């Protein structure tokens, strides 16, 4: 009787162990901090600090349903006085709302990393650490970078190595001993080699690159993407242009093709011109089989538009998925005809640009 029970338990445990592991990741673009956004958050708080949470309320369930959600933080958390363009410092509540919306990992290497100097870089890190958000891209010193980079995150039995680099920092130079990860092929190659020594199942590079407001990637982006793929990166996520750029796949001998989305566009921003007033969330689903091989089984994008409107004499923002006038969440807003037109144009532009990428439903 004991032996039968033993073999049953052994069989059951072996069956469970053999099951494939899956991981669903989402990536969002540039989280900006323009003055009108700060003012709107103050208005939403009704005299009690700043409240960014309503901005994300219509997409929160989508964000929080992912196993891991990643975003580019393109403003500092340097404390008061708060400021928008050209040197950003937003209230801490901006990142509190991002965590509440379901995001887990914050990329901090971008051209605004040094907007508020040493204080801004270090305080941003401290705030992120205080609310237990995982981060990568900027560091207090080389010792911290050596200990925490690449960023390794294990979820659902799948171990991911995350990398993050920026093309520059608006000609600002970090004060010693601060570190900002910059795009440097020798350093990137060394970091990928270091990542491989930890035997991750998958390597993801988050790149701040390209030309602002250009709807197509440039030669440098393509060359760098190919370099990353050939060095061993499995997925490449781009940002900085503030508009959506194309999706492509890079073919590497003896490996799965490497997907690259050259730019996710804006996430939350005050920019209102065509192409800048929305963005996409890139979604990828991984599967690790019983032989410990991890591969992409599905990917796509979810587009959204940043709705800016006036309420009680002040600006208010909401991120909206594609929706019809008489369907939620659009149904609850008395949207002006010019706003509906702008929203429709954004979604149509995005569909045309990403015709080779499946759309994920909200």
Secondary structure, DSSP 8 states (H G I E B T S, - for coil): -HHHHHHHHHHHHHHHHHS-EEEEEEEEEEE---HHHHHHHHHHHTTSS---GGGGTTTHHHHHTSSEEEEEE-SB---SS-B-TTS-B--THHHHHHHHTT--EEE--STTTTTTHHHHHHHHHHHHHHTT-EEESEESSHHHHHHH-SEEEEETTEEEEEEEEES--TT----TT-EE-B--HHHHHHHHHHHHHTT-SEEEEEEE-S-TT-SS--HHHHHHHHHHHHHT-SEEEEESSSSEEEEEEE--TTS--EEEEEEEBEEE----STTTSEEEEEEEEEEE-TTS-EEEEEEEEEEEEEEEEEETTEEEEEEEES--TTSTTGGGS---HHHHHHHHHHHHHHHHHTTTS-B---
